[in-house]
Amino acid sequence: MKTRIILTGAFILCLNLNAQEWDYNESTDSSKIEATINFVNTIKVDDLLDKKKRIEKGSKLVTVYRIQIYSGSRLGSNEAQSKFKRKFPELIVETSYEQPYFKTKIGAYRTKLDAHRALTNIQKSFIDAFIFEEKIGVEKL
């Protein structure tokens, strides 16, 4: 009799273990990952968006005279840019990559005479500097 009760109890227990109900609740699902995105709106972002709009409208190219102070490796270009910024903080300097050289350029002068005036001061620190003609977009001026 006791064995029959024990076997019946074990059988009922096994049925309960195999017949578990599984209730899916989406709010407690640990496999879902929620992410938040923080939008940062700064002046630089707004400037970039404005430049993009101007480019999309079809920016006009303008012929200008620029001064190149370095052409070579990236490291040399960065050094030339730092040295130039220390000596002439009021002028804008930019580095571009034209395969296989990094080129450090300054200024955007409308006339060759203006470029020559600037070149005389710059050549005191950068002996190899020279003037060249380039077409750039109006947004760079």
C-alpha positions, -999 to +999 in steps of 0.1 A: +000+000+000+028+024+009+045+015-023+014+023-043+011+057-027+047+065-033+046+054-069+014+074-075+029+104-059+061+101-080+040+096-111+019+128-104+051+147-096+067+136-130+035+148-148+037+182-132+074+185-141+068+177-178+036+198-181+050+232-171+033+261-188+056+287-204+042+321-204+062+345-226+063+381-213+080+405-237+088+431-210+108+406-190+126+391-220+164+393-213+174+386-249+161+420-260+186+448-257+174+483-255+197+511-266+194+548-263+208+573-287+219+607-275+219+634-302+245+662-297+238+693-317+268+715-318+279+745-339+304+723-358+277+698-367+255+727-379+284+741-400+290+707-416+253+704-425+254+739-440+285+731-461+268+699-473+237+718-484+259+743-503+278+715-520+246+697-530+233+729-546+264+728-568+292+749-554+310+772-578+347+767-582+370+797-579+406+800-591+429+811-563+466+812-555+478+792-526+512+787-509+525+752-504+550+749-475+555+711-474+550+680-495+560+645-482+552+622-454+523+625-430+546+631-400+565+658-418+533+675-429+520+675-393+552+690-381+551+717-408+515+725-399+524+728-361+554+750-369+533+772-392+505+776-366+531+787-340+546+813-362+515+825-380+485+818-358+462+842-378+465+823-411+446+791-419+467+760-428+454+728-442+468+694-451+456+674-480+466+640-494+474+636-531+488+602-536+516+595-525+523+628-507+507+648-479+507+685-488+505+714-464+489+745-479+481+779-466+460+808-478+436+813-507+446+846-524+426+860-553+456+877-570+491+864-575+504+897-561+487+891-528+501+856-527+537+870-534+534+894-505+525+866-481+552+844-496+580+868-488+571+866-450+565+828-451+598+820-469+618+833-439+606+803-420+598+779-449+625+783-475+609+758-500+575+774-500+560+783-534+529+796-550+506+775-571+472+780-587+442+759-575+405+757-581+386+755-548+349+756-539+334+789-526+327+773-493+364+771-485+369+809-487 
